[in-house]
Amino acid sequence: MSRIKQCFDTLRADGRKALIPYFTAGDPNPEMTLPLMHELVEAGVDVIELGIPFSDPMADGPVIQLAMERALAHDVSLRDVLDMVRAFRTTNQTTPVVLMGYLNPMERMGYQAFAEQAADAGIDGVLTVDLPPEEAEEVVPLFREYGLDCIFLLAPTTTLARARKICELASGYVYYVSLKGVTGSAALNVTEVAEKLEQLRTVTDLPIGVGFGIADGASAAAVGAVADGVVVGSVLVKQIAAHVGDPVQARAGITAVIRDMRAAMDR
């Protein structure tokens, strides 16, 4: 059983929902990533989504675009990200880690080489923003061969027929983008999210995580009441941006946000 499935099964049995933070590996410097991963676990997260730095993050808003630029200023590569997770696994064998990013770095490395190295590093899943299902039918079996769950995005505009096709390829969980736009967008409407999730559950039994527009304990709790997982990114990355020269303060700000969300979701 994959770490992701085990995580969601355990949470379901306990009547709890997954808290899934995102941040860009290597932001604001490579030394920040490993301690932040460990502090997030201590603060109560269930799965970590680790962003792969990329020069053209088309689905991301300014906050995460700038995070990518800060990481790339230190020449953080996909191989570096794998090494960070490998270091994390020396002391943590239970928390699932999902790589989130764009296709180009994986394609450049080679899908076979990437799958082998990701599995060796202890990666559990891959979420590739710009890999549509029509182009994934060869990649998915390869990744699954190495025990990597393939996590896909679903949007408010995704038709039920297309959602069914996507979910047939997916494993681990699916990520529902709660609103139209890029990361960091606002105007979260939980009623609309609940209605969409009800429809999606007619085509998949996979856990559904919801991201975009979640910024505090109240919004995390509201989404957690209707979803299987809550994905939070921009509000955390803003803490890094606000304390680029003070990694201790940046990590403290991030863990404070996470603890607030965890407490609100568990009430």
Stockholm file with secondary structure:
# STOCKHOLM 1.0

chainA/1-267         MSRIKQCFDTLRADGRKALIPYFTAGDPNPEMTLPLMHELVEAGVDVIELGIPFSDPMADGPVIQLAMERALAHDVSLRDVLDMVRAFRTTNQTTPVVLMGYLNPMERMGYQAFAEQAADAGIDGVLTVDLPPEEAEEVVPLFREYGLDCIFLLAPTTTLARARKICELASGYVYYVSLKGVTGSAALNVTEVAEKLEQLRTVTDLPIGVGFGIADGASAAAVGAVADGVVVGSVLVKQIAAHVGDPVQARAGITAVIRDMRAAMDR
#=GR chainA/1-267 SS CCHHHHHHHHHHHHTCCEEEEEEETTSSCHHHHHHHHHHHHHHTCSCEEEECCCSCCTTCCHHHHHHHHHHHTTTCCHHHHHHHHHHHTTTCSSSCEEEEECHHHHHHHCHHHHHHHHHHHTCCEEEETTCCGGGTTTHHHHHHHTTCEEECEECTTCCHHHHHHHHHHCCSCEEEECSSSSTTCCCCCHHHHHHHHHHHTTTCCSCEEEESSCCSHHHHHHHHTTSSEEEECHHHHHHHHHTTTCHHHHHHHHHHHHHHHHHHHHC
#=GC SS_cons         CCHHHHHHHHHHHHTCCEEEEEEETTSSCHHHHHHHHHHHHHHTCSCEEEECCCSCCTTCCHHHHHHHHHHHTTTCCHHHHHHHHHHHTTTCSSSCEEEEECHHHHHHHCHHHHHHHHHHHTCCEEEETTCCGGGTTTHHHHHHHTTCEEECEECTTCCHHHHHHHHHHCCSCEEEECSSSSTTCCCCCHHHHHHHHHHHTTTCCSCEEEESSCCSHHHHHHHHTTSSEEEECHHHHHHHHHTTTCHHHHHHHHHHHHHHHHHHHHC
//
